[in-house]
Amino acid sequence: MGCSLRLSAWAAAGGFPPSPSDWRGRRRLHRAPLARRRCSAGAPSSTPLAAPPSLVASRPRAGTEHEWLWDCRGGGIGGGGRRDYSKEMEVAVRVVQAACTLCQRVQDSLLVPYSGSGSVHCKLDRSPVTVADWGVQAIVSWLLSDCFQDEHVSIVAEEDDQTLSSSNGAALLDSVVAAVNGCLIEAPKYGLRSPEKELGAHDILQAIRKCSSTGGPKGRFWVLDPVDGTLGFVRGDQYAIALALIEDGEVVLGVLGCPNYPMKRSGSTTTNDITGCGQAWMQPLVHDFGKLNWRNSREIHVSTVSDPVSATFCEPVEKANSSHSFTAGLAHSVGLRKQPLRVYSMVKYAAIARGDAEIFMKFAKAGYKEKIWDHAAGVVIIQEAGGVITDAGGRPLDFSRGVFLEGLDRGIIACSGALLHHRITGAVDASWNSSTL
């Protein structure tokens, strides 16, 4: 049964970019994904970059035109006995690129009245879900399994197949199957392999069911949010495809596909992928440029702004799982003067990584538990771009305790630098006891 959702305007209160049309995805914009990988290299110098995000990954080594290798975690291939994630990073970038194409097509269909492929459905918790959520999960699952055939691919992901497998889910499943096959047939454009024949309904359901890992402190698993910010997605607004790799409890790489976040804040809008290995990078989306070209990568950094008066801060749009009143009080106490940017999805993390904003704050209401797929990719991207992200007590976010961020101290604070971060955590300590959270 479909949800009745009103298409509304973008919820940002002001700040960037100059024109709302630069951020909104109501018509075909050039769009992009983001990616990043954990590396022991030092953080890059903070030079603001005008171009926007798309896919985050690591920078190719100079002189390798046909292979893209990243010197990650301080050793590269065989360096110091530490594991290299070059192959995983490259595959993740390509897979998220493919997923962005499916999302762009489905989101366009949402803006066409009475389009079956664009219909919005409700989960048991009344949150929206679309063909894109299931379609992306199936594509990512199938492509990762195909690329790493000699390994067991374990995936923690948001969606399940319950609705699609139900007695009245046949038509919806057909739409998902069509969307997935329409995307996978173009896999070679991303340097990936297409299936030998079209996937059937059973294949799609199996791919979705494979994303059933529950995470934990040991071993390796991928973390996927197929459409982060589905409410923004169905409104023609911001959303992200988020893919991260966790090994022994540590996020070692992350990719964010942000198709409605333009490469530039004004003027022509182009799409990018973002990559990172001690650095963060962005690169155009294949969907808009025709082929994956690693030479299009551009380095990004967090902002150098440290004065709260000049800082821009982001917070979630939804009031259900975030206290706007508490963040407003914090903003006033530390001297923030700009109105908050209320943005759907991990695009907020991309904005900080690229220097479009300096602060993200989220303080959930009592009883709400943060999921790892809502943060893993974005956290590593901000860190690689030179930023700082912790819970409100100053502790790193713990991705080793299952599907939830267990032990989270009050909330999440991400900043472009240590000075802003210190001021905000101090303000939290000073005002927490008087809050209603």
N, C-alpha and C positions, 0 to 999 in steps of 0.2 A: 504494500500500500504506500502510495507516494506521500511525501510531506508537502504541506502547503507552505512555501517559503516566498517571502516578498523580496524582490530584487531591490536593494537599497544602495544608496551612495556609499562611497568609501568612507570609512570611519575615522580617518586621520584628522586630528584637530588642527594641524598646521605644521609648518617647518620645512620639509622637503618632499618632493622636488617642487620647483616653482609652479608647475602646472599639474593638476590632478591627473590629466590625461597621460602624463608620463608614467604613472604608476598603474593606472587602471587597465584592464585587459578586455574591455568591452568589444573592441574590434581588433583585427589582426595587427598586433604590434610585433616588432622583432623582439624576441624574448630569450631568456637564458637560464642555465643551471649552474650550481656551485659545487665545488668539491674540495676536499682537503685531506692531507695525510700527516700523521704524527711524525715528527723528526726531532732529533736532539740538537739540530743546528740552532743557533741563536735567533731570536726574533729580529725581523728586519727593521730598519729605521722607519719611523712613522711619517710617511709622505702621503698626503691625501691624493686619491686618484679620482678623476672625474668620471671614468667609465663605470657602469653598473655591473652587478653580478650575474652569473648564470650557472656554471658548473665549477665546483672546486676540486682541484686535483693537484698533483705535483708537477714541477717544471721538468720538461725533458732535458736530458743531458746534452750539452753542446756536441755537435758532430754526429748525432745518431738520427738520421733522417727517417729510417724505417722502424726503428725500435724506440720506445719511449721508456727510459729507465730513470728512476728517482732514487737519489741517495738519501734514504730515509733512516731515521733512528740511529744516525751517527755512523753508518757503516756501508750503506749501499750493498752491492752484491758481495757477500762474504766479509764485510767490513767488521772487524773486531768481534766476530762471532755473533753479532746481533742480526736479527731477521730483517730481510729486505722485503718490502711490500710493493715493489714496482709493478708486478703483474696484477696484483689485486687492485691497485689504484687505477691502472689503465682500464681494466675490465669494468670497474665501478663507474668510471666516467662514461664509457661507451654505453653501458646499460642504462644509466640515468638519462643520457641523451635520447635513447630510444623511448624511454618512458615519457619524457616530456612531449614527444610528438603525439602519443596517444592522448595525453591530457589536453593538449591544445585543441585537438579535434573534438573531444567530448565537450570541453568548455564552450567551444563555438556552437555546438549543437544545443547547449542549454539556453542559448539566446534566441533560438528559433522556436517559436510557439508550436506546441503539440509534437515536438520531436521525441520519438520514443527512446532514442539512444541518449537523450539528454535528461531523461526523467530522474527525479530525486526521490530517494527512498529513505525510510527511517530505520535505525537500529532499535534494539529494545530500550536503550537509554534515551531515545528520541533524537539522537544526533543524526545529521544527514549523512547519506552515503550514496555514491553514484557508480555508474558503470566504470568510471576511471579508477576508483579505489580498488575494485576487484581486478580490473584489467591490468593496472600497473603491478599489483602484487603477483599476478600470474606471469606477466612478462619478466619481471625481475627474478622470480623463482626459477623459471624455465631457463633463462639466459645464464644465470649464475651456475646452475647445475650443468648446463652444456659446456661452459667455459672451464669448469673445474671438475671434469668427469672422473679424474683419478682421486678425488677427495670427497669426503662427506660434507655436503653443504648444509649448514645449520642456520636457520633464519628465524629471528624474532620479528613478528609483524603484527600490524593492528587488526587486520580483517580476518574473518573466518568464512566458511562456505555455507553457513547455516541457512541464510536467506536464499541463496542460489539453489540449494539442494531441496528446498521445501516444495510441497506439492503445487504451490502457486508461483514458483519461481522460474518456470520454464522459459517464459518470454524474456525475462531479465537475463537469464543465463545465455540465451541466444544472442542478446545484444553484447554481452561481455565476450563471447566467443568470436563474434564478428570483429569487435574492436581489437582484440588481441591478434587475430590472424592478419588483420589489415596493417598492423604495426610490424609484426614479425617478418612479414614478407619483404620489408625494407631493411631488415637487419644488416645486410652487407654494406649499406650506406654508412653504418657506424663501425664497420670492421668486425661485425659479429656474424654468426652463422644462422641462417633461417632453418626452420625444421624442414625435413625432407617432404613432408606433406602437411596440410593444414591440421592444426590441433582440433580435436573434438571436445565436446562438453566434458567427457570424462577426464581428458588430459588437463583441461583448464582447472577443473575441481581438484585434481591431484596436485597440480602446481600450487594452488592456494593452500591446500592442506599441509603441504610440506613446510610451510612457514609456521611451525608449531613449537619451535624451541622456546624454552622459558628462561634462557640466559643463565647467569650464575658466575661464580668467581674463577672457574677453570675452563680451559679450552677456547675455541674460536667460534664465533657466531656473527652473522650479519644482523643488522638492525634496520628495519624498513618502516617508514611511514609513507604509504603509497601516495596519499594526497594529504599533506599536512595543511590544515586550514580549509577543510571541505566547505565550511560555511562561506568563506571568501570565494572559494572556487565556484560554487553554484551561483554566486552573485556577480560573476564576471570580474572578480577582484584578485587580490594577491593569494598565492598558495605556493607550496613547495613540495617537490619530491625529495625525500630525505633518506639517504643510504649511508650507513656507517659500518665499520668492521671493528669488533671488540675481541681482544685476545687477552685471556687471563685477567679479565676485569678492567682493562685499559682500552680506551678508544684509540685505535691506531690509524684510522683514516676516516674521512667523511666526505660525502658529496651532497650538495644541495642543488636541485634543479629548480630555478625560479623563473618560469617562462614569462611572467608579466612584469618582471622587474627589469627596466630598460638598461642598456649599456651606458647611456648618457642621461643626465638629469634633464637636459633640454635639447632642443634641436632634433636631429634624426635619432631614432632609437634603434640600437642594434643589440643583438643578444650575445651573451658570453658564457663560457665555462670558466669556473674558477678552480685553480689547483693550488696545493700547498705542501711544502716539505720544509719546515722551518720558515716557510714563506707561504703566502696565499696567492692564488692566481684565478683569473676569470678568462673565459673563452666563449666565442659565439656558439649558439645552438645550431646544430646541424640542420634542424627543420627549416631554419631561415636562410642558411648559407649553402646548403646542398651537400656538403661533405665535412667530415671531421678533420680539421687542420690544426695541429698542435702549435704551429707557428703563430697562431692568432692569440695565444695566451698572453695575458697582461698581469703584471704583479699588482696586488692590492695591499694596503696597510690600513690600520686603524687611524683615526684622527689624532692630531696632536693637541686638540683643545683640552685644557685642564681646568679652565675657569667655569664654574657652574653657571654663571650668567650667560655664557655663550653656548653651553652644551644643550644638545637635543636628546630627549629621552623617549623611549618606546615602551609600550605596555600592550597586553592583549586587548582585543576588541571586546571579547566576551566578559561579562560581569559575573557569570555563573561560577567561574573558577579563578577569579582574580579580584582583589579589592582595589578599586580605583580610588576610593576615599583615602585609604592608607598611603598609597603611592603619592597622592596629591599632597598629603601632609608632609611626607618625606621630601618631596620636591621643594616645597616652600622652606622647610627647615635647613636644607643645604644650599639654598639660593638659586635653584633652577627657576628661570623666568619664562622659558618657552612653554607653550601648551604641549601636552603629550601627543605623540604620534601613536594612535591605536591601530595596529597593523595585524592582519591575520598571519599566522604561521611563522616558521623560522626565517622568513624574509627579514624579520627584526634582527636576527643574528647576522644575516648577510649585510644589512645596512651598517651595523657596527664594524664589521670586518672591512668594509669598503670605505669607511670614513664618512658615511652619510648621517650617522648618529653616534652618540657617545655612550649612551646608557640604556640598558634594558632592566626593568624591575618587574618581578612578579611575586605576589604574596597571595597564595591560595587561601580560600576560606576553609574553615575547619572541616575535616573529613575528606578533602580532595587529595588524591595521591598522584604525583607526577609520573608519567610513563617515560621509559628510557627512549622510545622512538621519537618523542617530542623534543628531544634535546641533543642526542648524541652527535649527530653530524654538525649541528650548529656550534656546539661547544668547541669542538676541535678546530673548526674554521676560525672562530674568533681568536683562539689561542695562537694559531699559526700566523694570523695577521698582526699579532703583537698585543692582543687584548687580554683582559683578566676576567674570569668567570668563576664564581664560587656560590655556595649557599650564603645565607645572611650572616652566618657565624664565621665566614672566611675559609671554610673547608671546601676542598674540591668535591665536585659532584661524584657520587659513587655509583658506577654502572655495573657493579659486580654482584648485585643482590637480587637478581631476577628482573622482572619486567617493570618494576617500580623503582623510583629513586628513593629507596628506603633511607631513613636517618637524616632526611633533609632538615636543616635547621631553619625553620620559619619561611624562607623563600629563596629566590634565585636573583642574583645581581651580576650583571655583565657590564663591563666598562671598557672604554678604550685605553685606560691607563690606571696605574696603581693609586694615584692621588685621588681621582674621582671615586674609585672603589672604596678607599679608606674612609672618605667622608660619608659615603652612603651607609656603609656598615656601621659606622659610629652613630649615625642618626637613627638607624634601626634599633640599636641597643638603648638609645636614650628615650625612644618613644614607644617601644613594644608593649610595655606593661600597661600603658593607657589605651591600647588598641582593643578592638573587639574580636580580633582574629584568634 
